Amino acid sequence: MTIDRTGILLFGSFKIFFYGIIIMLGVVLASYLAYRRAARYGQDPERVWDMVTWAVIGGVIGARLWHVLTPPPSLGTFYYIEHPLAIFDIRNGGLGIVGAIAGGALAVYIYLRRSKLSFFTWTDIIAPGLLLAQGLGRWGNFLNQELYGAPTNLPWAIYIDEAHRLPAFADQAYYHPTFLYESLLNFIGMGLLLWISVRFFDKLQKGDVFLMYLVYYPLVRTFTEILRLDSSTLGTTTINVNQALMVVIAVLAGGILLFRHLRKPGPAAEPEETPPAEV
């Protein structure tokens, strides 16, 4: 058995990647946080463990599809058309957080519909945990030396090995740690959502916490995309597809949030629900 920065090598060529371990740790902690919050929203906490299976399967499928449809410039727009079998080589990297959120949300929606449970109540329960999982997951990018920002000489710059540098920046050694920026901002966002869901429970409507997540995270991602060097583009254009989509989502979610409170302020919680006293 040998251990390097990316993972643990076992039995010949079989390797357990630290990125996968970190992602699963994030899933477990996010699920536990949702478990702790569920009862405060009048829901059965045990539902979390059924739901997480759906969310993980949907999230992985969505994350891979998003990466395949929006490959980074370093791979090339037509890489997966020219190498179709590479679509299924998930161990070789390539997961998009946007697709993971969309795929996971769709899977959870299907589960909740089948179980006759409120989608918006549960997304409010889950939202802070999403930021927790995403904050942890970004450390996998650090271990893989990927998705870093532009070259910089700031004191907190990270060193990137030559093998992981983009050809155009082969002579640059230190870069913006965009993984760290997004990780810290995600943890801060988690704390804000937890505080808001307790402090303003009597003023929140179902789905408000999730809408706040859909405003906050896209703004964070828009910021980090400005710094990143290998962002996905739309076809052969220079349009940053992730950044453009994040702006649209943030504007739509923010508009809905404002509209629903200006139109009909006040709580929309079920009569039997009680404010969460803790998380």
WOBELJO-V280084 format. One record per pair of residues at least 12 apart in sequence whose ideal C-beta (glycine too) atoms are under 10 Angstrom apart, sorted by the first residue. I is the first residue (numbers start at 1). J is the second residue. If there is no record, write none. Layout:
BEGIN
i->I j->J
i->I j->J
END
This chain:
BEGIN
i->1 j->16
i->2 j->15
i->3 j->16
i->3 j->18
i->4 j->18
i->4 j->143
i->5 j->18
i->5 j->142
i->5 j->143
i->5 j->144
i->5 j->145
i->5 j->161
i->6 j->18
i->6 j->19
i->6 j->140
i->6 j->143
i->6 j->144
i->6 j->145
i->7 j->19
i->7 j->20
i->7 j->21
i->7 j->143
i->7 j->144
i->8 j->21
i->14 j->91
i->15 j->91
i->17 j->91
i->17 j->93
i->17 j->140
i->17 j->143
i->17 j->144
i->18 j->139
i->18 j->140
i->18 j->142
i->18 j->143
i->18 j->144
i->19 j->93
i->19 j->95
i->19 j->137
i->19 j->139
i->19 j->140
i->19 j->141
i->19 j->142
i->19 j->143
i->19 j->144
i->19 j->146
i->20 j->90
i->20 j->91
i->20 j->140
i->21 j->140
i->21 j->143
i->22 j->133
i->22 j->136
i->22 j->137
i->22 j->138
i->22 j->139
i->22 j->140
i->22 j->141
i->22 j->142
i->22 j->143
i->23 j->56
i->23 j->59
i->23 j->60
i->23 j->63
i->23 j->95
i->23 j->100
i->23 j->133
i->23 j->134
i->23 j->136
i->23 j->137
i->23 j->139
i->23 j->140
i->24 j->56
i->24 j->133
i->24 j->136
i->24 j->137
i->25 j->133
i->25 j->136
i->25 j->137
i->25 j->139
i->26 j->129
i->26 j->130
i->26 j->132
i->26 j->133
i->26 j->134
i->26 j->135
i->26 j->136
i->26 j->137
i->26 j->138
i->26 j->139
i->26 j->140
i->27 j->52
i->27 j->55
i->27 j->56
i->27 j->59
i->27 j->104
i->27 j->129
i->27 j->132
i->27 j->133
i->27 j->136
i->27 j->137
i->28 j->52
i->28 j->133
i->28 j->136
i->29 j->129
i->29 j->132
i->29 j->133
i->29 j->135
i->29 j->136
i->30 j->48
i->30 j->52
i->30 j->55
i->30 j->126
i->30 j->127
i->30 j->128
i->30 j->129
i->30 j->130
i->30 j->131
i->30 j->132
i->30 j->133
i->30 j->134
i->30 j->135
i->30 j->136
i->30 j->137
i->30 j->190
i->31 j->48
i->31 j->49
i->31 j->51
i->31 j->52
i->31 j->55
i->31 j->56
i->31 j->126
i->31 j->129
i->31 j->133
i->32 j->45
i->32 j->48
i->32 j->49
i->32 j->52
i->32 j->129
i->32 j->132
i->33 j->48
i->33 j->125
i->33 j->126
i->33 j->128
i->33 j->129
i->33 j->130
i->33 j->131
i->33 j->132
i->33 j->133
i->33 j->190
i->33 j->194
i->33 j->279
i->34 j->47
i->34 j->48
i->34 j->49
i->34 j->51
i->34 j->52
i->34 j->55
i->34 j->122
i->34 j->125
i->34 j->126
i->34 j->127
i->34 j->128
i->34 j->129
i->34 j->130
i->34 j->132
i->34 j->279
i->35 j->47
i->35 j->48
i->35 j->49
i->35 j->52
i->35 j->125
i->35 j->129
i->36 j->48
i->36 j->125
i->36 j->129
i->36 j->276
i->36 j->278
i->36 j->279
i->37 j->124
i->37 j->125
i->37 j->126
i->37 j->127
i->37 j->128
i->37 j->129
i->37 j->194
i->37 j->197
i->37 j->198
i->37 j->209
i->37 j->276
i->37 j->278
i->37 j->279
i->38 j->51
i->38 j->121
i->38 j->122
i->38 j->125
i->38 j->126
i->38 j->276
i->39 j->125
i->39 j->274
i->39 j->276
i->40 j->125
i->40 j->197
i->40 j->198
i->40 j->201
i->40 j->273
i->40 j->274
i->40 j->275
i->40 j->276
i->40 j->277
i->40 j->278
i->40 j->279
i->41 j->118
i->41 j->121
i->41 j->122
i->41 j->124
i->41 j->125
i->41 j->197
i->41 j->201
i->41 j->206
i->41 j->209
i->41 j->269
i->41 j->270
i->41 j->273
i->41 j->274
i->41 j->275
i->41 j->276
i->42 j->118
i->42 j->121
i->42 j->269
i->42 j->270
i->42 j->271
i->42 j->272
i->42 j->273
i->42 j->274
i->43 j->117
i->43 j->118
i->43 j->121
i->43 j->122
i->43 j->125
i->43 j->273
i->44 j->115
i->44 j->117
i->45 j->125
i->47 j->111
i->47 j->112
i->47 j->115
i->47 j->117
i->47 j->122
i->47 j->125
i->48 j->122
i->48 j->125
i->48 j->126
i->48 j->129
i->50 j->111
i->50 j->115
i->51 j->104
i->51 j->107
i->51 j->108
i->51 j->111
i->51 j->112
i->51 j->115
i->51 j->117
i->51 j->122
i->51 j->125
i->51 j->126
i->52 j->104
i->52 j->108
i->52 j->111
i->52 j->126
i->52 j->129
i->53 j->107
i->53 j->111
i->54 j->104
i->54 j->106
i->54 j->107
i->54 j->108
i->54 j->109
i->54 j->110
i->54 j->111
i->54 j->112
i->54 j->114
i->55 j->100
i->55 j->101
i->55 j->103
i->55 j->104
i->55 j->105
i->55 j->106
i->55 j->107
i->55 j->108
i->55 j->111
i->55 j->126
i->55 j->130
i->55 j->133
i->56 j->100
i->56 j->103
i->56 j->104
i->56 j->107
i->57 j->103
i->57 j->104
i->57 j->107
i->58 j->99
i->58 j->100
i->58 j->101
i->58 j->102
i->58 j->103
i->58 j->104
i->58 j->105
i->58 j->106
i->58 j->107
i->58 j->108
i->58 j->109
i->58 j->110
i->58 j->111
i->59 j->95
i->59 j->97
i->59 j->99
i->59 j->100
i->59 j->101
i->59 j->102
i->59 j->103
i->59 j->104
i->59 j->105
i->59 j->106
i->59 j->107
i->59 j->108
i->59 j->133
i->60 j->90
i->60 j->95
i->60 j->99
i->60 j->100
i->60 j->103
i->60 j->104
i->60 j->107
i->61 j->90
i->61 j->99
i->61 j->100
i->61 j->103
i->61 j->104
i->61 j->106
i->61 j->107
i->62 j->95
i->62 j->96
i->62 j->97
i->62 j->98
i->62 j->99
i->62 j->100
i->62 j->101
i->62 j->102
i->62 j->103
i->62 j->104
i->62 j->105
i->62 j->106
i->62 j->107
i->63 j->90
i->63 j->94
i->63 j->95
i->63 j->96
i->63 j->97
i->63 j->98
i->63 j->99
i->63 j->100
i->63 j->101
i->63 j->102
i->63 j->103
i->63 j->104
i->64 j->87
i->64 j->88
i->64 j->89
i->64 j->90
i->64 j->94
i->64 j->95
i->64 j->96
i->64 j->99
i->64 j->100
i->64 j->103
i->65 j->87
i->65 j->95
i->65 j->96
i->65 j->99
i->65 j->100
i->65 j->102
i->65 j->103
i->66 j->94
i->66 j->95
i->66 j->96
i->66 j->97
i->66 j->98
i->66 j->99
i->66 j->100
i->66 j->101
i->66 j->102
i->66 j->103
i->66 j->232
i->66 j->241
i->66 j->242
i->66 j->245
i->67 j->80
i->67 j->87
i->67 j->90
i->67 j->93
i->67 j->94
i->67 j->95
i->67 j->96
i->67 j->97
i->67 j->98
i->67 j->99
i->67 j->100
i->67 j->232
i->68 j->80
i->68 j->81
i->68 j->84
i->68 j->86
i->68 j->87
i->68 j->88
i->68 j->94
i->68 j->96
i->68 j->99
i->69 j->96
i->69 j->99
i->69 j->232
i->69 j->241
i->70 j->96
i->70 j->98
i->70 j->99
i->70 j->231
i->70 j->232
i->70 j->233
i->70 j->234
i->70 j->235
i->70 j->240
i->70 j->241
i->70 j->242
i->70 j->245
i->71 j->86
i->71 j->94
i->71 j->96
i->71 j->230
i->71 j->232
i->71 j->233
i->72 j->94
i->72 j->96
i->72 j->146
i->72 j->147
i->72 j->166
i->72 j->228
i->72 j->229
i->72 j->230
i->72 j->231
i->72 j->232
i->72 j->233
i->73 j->166
i->73 j->229
i->73 j->230
i->73 j->231
i->73 j->232
i->73 j->233
i->73 j->238
i->74 j->146
i->74 j->166
i->74 j->167
i->74 j->168
i->74 j->229
i->74 j->230
i->75 j->94
i->75 j->230
i->75 j->232
i->77 j->232
i->77 j->233
i->77 j->234
i->77 j->235
i->77 j->236
i->77 j->237
i->78 j->235
i->78 j->236
i->79 j->94
i->80 j->94
i->93 j->144
i->93 j->146
i->95 j->137
i->95 j->140
i->96 j->232
i->96 j->241
i->96 j->242
i->97 j->130
i->97 j->133
i->97 j->134
i->97 j->137
i->97 j->138
i->97 j->182
i->97 j->217
i->97 j->221
i->97 j->242
i->98 j->217
i->98 j->218
i->98 j->221
i->98 j->232
i->98 j->241
i->98 j->242
i->98 j->245
i->98 j->246
i->98 j->249
i->100 j->130
i->100 j->133
i->100 j->134
i->100 j->137
i->101 j->130
i->101 j->134
i->101 j->213
i->101 j->214
i->101 j->217
i->101 j->249
i->102 j->245
i->104 j->126
i->104 j->130
i->104 j->133
i->105 j->119
i->105 j->123
i->105 j->126
i->105 j->130
i->105 j->210
i->108 j->122
i->108 j->123
i->108 j->126
i->109 j->122
i->109 j->123
i->118 j->206
i->118 j->207
i->118 j->270
i->119 j->206
i->119 j->207
i->119 j->210
i->120 j->205
i->120 j->206
i->120 j->207
i->120 j->208
i->120 j->209
i->120 j->210
i->120 j->211
i->120 j->268
i->121 j->206
i->121 j->207
i->121 j->209
i->121 j->210
i->121 j->268
i->121 j->269
i->121 j->270
i->121 j->273
i->122 j->206
i->122 j->207
i->122 j->210
i->123 j->206
i->123 j->207
i->123 j->208
i->123 j->209
i->123 j->210
i->123 j->211
i->123 j->213
i->123 j->214
i->124 j->193
i->124 j->197
i->124 j->204
i->124 j->205
i->124 j->206
i->124 j->207
i->124 j->208
i->124 j->209
i->124 j->210
i->124 j->211
i->124 j->212
i->124 j->213
i->124 j->269
i->124 j->276
i->125 j->197
i->125 j->209
i->125 j->210
i->125 j->276
i->126 j->209
i->126 j->210
i->126 j->213
i->127 j->189
i->127 j->190
i->127 j->193
i->127 j->194
i->127 j->197
i->127 j->207
i->127 j->208
i->127 j->209
i->127 j->210
i->127 j->211
i->127 j->212
i->127 j->213
i->127 j->214
i->127 j->216
i->127 j->217
i->128 j->189
i->128 j->190
i->128 j->191
i->128 j->192
i->128 j->193
i->128 j->194
i->128 j->195
i->128 j->196
i->128 j->197
i->128 j->209
i->128 j->210
i->128 j->212
i->128 j->213
i->128 j->279
i->129 j->190
i->129 j->193
i->129 j->194
i->129 j->279
i->130 j->186
i->130 j->189
i->130 j->190
i->130 j->193
i->130 j->210
i->130 j->213
i->130 j->217
i->131 j->185
i->131 j->186
i->131 j->187
i->131 j->188
i->131 j->189
i->131 j->190
i->131 j->191
i->131 j->192
i->131 j->193
i->131 j->194
i->131 j->213
i->131 j->216
i->131 j->217
i->131 j->220
i->132 j->186
i->132 j->187
i->132 j->189
i->132 j->190
i->132 j->191
i->132 j->193
i->132 j->194
i->133 j->186
i->133 j->190
i->134 j->182
i->134 j->183
i->134 j->185
i->134 j->186
i->134 j->187
i->134 j->189
i->134 j->190
i->134 j->217
i->134 j->220
i->134 j->221
i->135 j->179
i->135 j->182
i->135 j->183
i->135 j->184
i->135 j->185
i->135 j->186
i->135 j->187
i->135 j->188
i->135 j->189
i->135 j->190
i->135 j->220
i->136 j->183
i->136 j->186
i->136 j->187
i->137 j->179
i->137 j->182
i->137 j->183
i->137 j->186
i->138 j->177
i->138 j->178
i->138 j->179
i->138 j->180
i->138 j->181
i->138 j->182
i->138 j->183
i->138 j->184
i->138 j->185
i->138 j->186
i->138 j->224
i->139 j->179
i->139 j->180
i->139 j->183
i->140 j->179
i->141 j->177
i->141 j->178
i->141 j->179
i->141 j->180
i->141 j->182
i->141 j->183
i->142 j->158
i->142 j->177
i->142 j->178
i->142 j->179
i->142 j->180
i->142 j->183
i->143 j->179
i->144 j->164
i->144 j->179
i->145 j->158
i->145 j->159
i->145 j->160
i->145 j->161
i->145 j->163
i->145 j->164
i->145 j->165
i->145 j->175
i->145 j->179
i->146 j->160
i->146 j->164
i->146 j->179
i->146 j->230
i->147 j->178
i->147 j->179
i->147 j->182
i->147 j->224
i->147 j->228
i->147 j->229
i->147 j->230
i->147 j->231
i->148 j->160
i->148 j->164
i->148 j->165
i->148 j->166
i->148 j->169
i->148 j->174
i->148 j->175
i->148 j->176
i->148 j->177
i->148 j->178
i->148 j->179
i->148 j->180
i->148 j->227
i->148 j->228
i->148 j->229
i->148 j->230
i->149 j->175
i->149 j->176
i->149 j->177
i->149 j->178
i->149 j->179
i->149 j->180
i->149 j->181
i->149 j->224
i->149 j->225
i->149 j->226
i->149 j->227
i->149 j->228
i->149 j->229
i->149 j->230
i->150 j->169
i->150 j->172
i->150 j->175
i->150 j->176
i->150 j->178
i->150 j->226
i->150 j->227
i->150 j->228
i->150 j->229
i->151 j->165
i->151 j->169
i->151 j->171
i->151 j->172
i->151 j->173
i->151 j->174
i->151 j->175
i->151 j->176
i->151 j->229
i->152 j->172
i->152 j->174
i->152 j->175
i->152 j->176
i->152 j->177
i->152 j->227
i->153 j->172
i->153 j->173
i->153 j->174
i->154 j->174
i->154 j->175
i->154 j->176
i->154 j->177
i->156 j->174
i->156 j->176
i->156 j->177
i->156 j->180
i->156 j->181
i->157 j->173
i->157 j->174
i->157 j->175
i->157 j->176
i->157 j->177
i->158 j->173
i->158 j->174
i->158 j->175
i->158 j->176
i->158 j->177
i->158 j->178
i->158 j->179
i->158 j->180
i->159 j->173
i->159 j->174
i->159 j->175
i->160 j->172
i->160 j->173
i->160 j->174
i->160 j->175
i->160 j->177
i->161 j->173
i->165 j->229
i->166 j->229
i->166 j->230
i->168 j->229
i->169 j->229
i->172 j->229
i->175 j->227
i->175 j->228
i->175 j->229
i->176 j->224
i->176 j->226
i->176 j->227
i->176 j->228
i->176 j->229
i->177 j->227
i->178 j->223
i->178 j->224
i->178 j->225
i->178 j->226
i->178 j->227
i->178 j->228
i->178 j->229
i->179 j->224
i->180 j->224
i->181 j->220
i->181 j->223
i->181 j->224
i->181 j->227
i->182 j->217
i->182 j->220
i->182 j->221
i->182 j->223
i->182 j->224
i->182 j->225
i->182 j->227
i->182 j->228
i->183 j->220
i->183 j->224
i->184 j->220
i->185 j->216
i->185 j->217
i->185 j->219
i->185 j->220
i->185 j->221
i->185 j->223
i->185 j->224
i->186 j->216
i->186 j->217
i->186 j->220
i->186 j->221
i->188 j->216
i->188 j->220
i->189 j->212
i->189 j->213
i->189 j->215
i->189 j->216
i->189 j->217
i->189 j->219
i->189 j->220
i->190 j->213
i->190 j->216
i->190 j->279
i->191 j->279
i->192 j->212
i->192 j->213
i->192 j->216
i->193 j->209
i->193 j->210
i->193 j->212
i->193 j->213
i->193 j->216
i->193 j->279
i->194 j->209
i->194 j->276
i->194 j->278
i->194 j->279
i->195 j->279
i->196 j->208
i->196 j->209
i->196 j->212
i->197 j->209
i->197 j->212
i->197 j->275
i->197 j->276
i->197 j->279
i->198 j->275
i->198 j->276
i->198 j->277
i->198 j->278
i->198 j->279
i->199 j->275
i->200 j->267
i->200 j->275
i->201 j->267
i->201 j->269
i->201 j->273
i->201 j->274
i->201 j->275
i->201 j->276
i->201 j->277
i->202 j->266
i->202 j->267
i->202 j->269
i->202 j->275
i->203 j->261
i->203 j->265
i->203 j->266
i->203 j->267
i->204 j->261
i->204 j->266
i->204 j->267
i->204 j->268
i->204 j->269
i->204 j->275
i->205 j->257
i->205 j->260
i->205 j->261
i->205 j->264
i->205 j->265
i->205 j->266
i->205 j->267
i->205 j->268
i->205 j->269
i->206 j->260
i->206 j->267
i->206 j->268
i->206 j->269
i->206 j->270
i->206 j->273
i->207 j->253
i->207 j->256
i->207 j->257
i->207 j->260
i->207 j->268
i->208 j->256
i->208 j->257
i->208 j->260
i->208 j->261
i->208 j->267
i->208 j->268
i->210 j->253
i->210 j->257
i->211 j->252
i->211 j->253
i->211 j->254
i->211 j->255
i->211 j->256
i->211 j->257
i->211 j->258
i->211 j->260
i->212 j->253
i->212 j->254
i->212 j->257
i->213 j->253
i->214 j->246
i->214 j->249
i->214 j->250
i->214 j->252
i->214 j->253
i->214 j->254
i->214 j->256
i->214 j->257
i->215 j->249
i->215 j->250
i->215 j->251
i->215 j->252
i->215 j->253
i->215 j->254
i->215 j->255
i->215 j->256
i->215 j->257
i->216 j->250
i->216 j->253
i->216 j->254
i->217 j->246
i->217 j->249
i->217 j->250
i->217 j->253
i->218 j->242
i->218 j->243
i->218 j->245
i->218 j->246
i->218 j->247
i->218 j->248
i->218 j->249
i->218 j->250
i->218 j->251
i->218 j->252
i->218 j->253
i->218 j->254
i->219 j->246
i->219 j->247
i->219 j->249
i->219 j->250
i->219 j->254
i->220 j->246
i->220 j->250
i->221 j->242
i->221 j->243
i->221 j->245
i->221 j->246
i->221 j->247
i->221 j->249
i->221 j->250
i->222 j->240
i->222 j->242
i->222 j->243
i->222 j->244
i->222 j->245
i->222 j->246
i->222 j->247
i->222 j->249
i->222 j->250
i->223 j->243
i->223 j->246
i->224 j->242
i->224 j->243
i->224 j->246
i->225 j->240
i->225 j->241
i->225 j->242
i->225 j->243
i->225 j->244
i->225 j->246
i->225 j->247
i->226 j->240
i->226 j->243
i->228 j->240
i->228 j->242
i->228 j->243
i->231 j->243
i->232 j->245
END
